[in-house]
Amino acid sequence: MRNGKGDPGQRLSEWLDKLERFDLPDWDSLPQLDLYMDQVILLLTRYLSPLERYGEEKAITASIINNYVRMKVMPPPVKKRYSRVHLAYLGRPILGDAVYGKPAPGLQGQCLHAAGLRFVHPRTGEAVELRCPLPEEFQAQLRRLAARV
């Protein structure tokens, strides 16, 4: 079935069945021991396999993990080992992501926002800094989430 052969309707039906049963593990179900990068990728591939579409690239790769660390989306590994804290960062989709997570009430799309951007202008060589406040729909979502805590 992974090779793309077979009845497309049947493959779609099987994939939808997997999605219906899909659930990421909770904190207590994550491994209690630290893992190396290849082990993290293997584990997360198992967790996220129902979300993969035929012929697409893997949801988690070493490059993705390294970029998350570099961009400070998640903490760096300790002695090249990743704990369940890291797995929690990697296994959680962006709020409102209808592909890898669930749509969020009150949001149109993903809850992803760049508050600022800094770069050197390619022609003038001057530093350019742009700022953008959090959109109102994101602020409203944060209020809703805070009320649940």
PENOR-V127142 format. One record per residue. N is the residue number from 1. D_CENTER is the distance of its C-alpha to the mean C-alpha in Angstrom with 1 decimal. Layout:
[[N,D_CENTER] [N,D_CENTER]]
This chain:
[[1,25.6] [2,22.8] [3,25.3] [4,25.2] [5,28.8] [6,30.2] [7,30.4] [8,27.4] [9,28.1] [10,27.9] [11,24.7] [12,23.1] [13,24.7] [14,23.4] [15,19.8] [16,20.1] [17,21.7] [18,18.8] [19,16.4] [20,19.0] [21,18.9] [22,15.1] [23,14.1] [24,11.8] [25,14.3] [26,15.5] [27,16.2] [28,19.6] [29,18.5] [30,16.5] [31,18.8] [32,21.3] [33,21.9] [34,20.2] [35,18.9] [36,19.2] [37,16.5] [38,17.7] [39,17.7] [40,14.1] [41,13.2] [42,15.7] [43,14.6] [44,10.9] [45,12.3] [46,14.6] [47,12.2] [48,10.1] [49,13.3] [50,14.3] [51,11.5] [52,12.9] [53,15.6] [54,18.9] [55,19.3] [56,15.8] [57,14.2] [58,12.1] [59,8.4] [60,8.6] [61,11.6] [62,13.7] [63,13.4] [64,9.7] [65,10.3] [66,13.5] [67,12.2] [68,9.9] [69,13.2] [70,15.4] [71,13.8] [72,13.9] [73,10.3] [74,11.2] [75,14.8] [76,16.5] [77,17.7] [78,21.2] [79,23.6] [80,21.0] [81,19.7] [82,16.4] [83,16.9] [84,15.2] [85,14.2] [86,12.0] [87,10.8] [88,10.0] [89,7.9] [90,6.0] [91,6.2] [92,5.3] [93,3.8] [94,5.6] [95,9.2] [96,11.0] [97,8.7] [98,11.4] [99,10.1] [100,7.2] [101,8.5] [102,11.8] [103,13.7] [104,14.9] [105,18.7] [106,20.1] [107,17.2] [108,17.6] [109,14.2] [110,11.1] [111,11.7] [112,11.0] [113,14.2] [114,16.1] [115,18.9] [116,20.8] [117,21.3] [118,24.0] [119,25.5] [120,28.9] [121,30.6] [122,31.5] [123,35.0] [124,36.2] [125,34.4] [126,33.9] [127,30.9] [128,29.1] [129,27.0] [130,25.4] [131,24.3] [132,22.8] [133,22.9] [134,20.2] [135,20.8] [136,22.8] [137,20.5] [138,17.8] [139,20.6] [140,21.8] [141,18.4] [142,18.5] [143,22.1] [144,21.3] [145,18.7] [146,21.3] [147,24.0] [148,22.4] [149,22.3]]
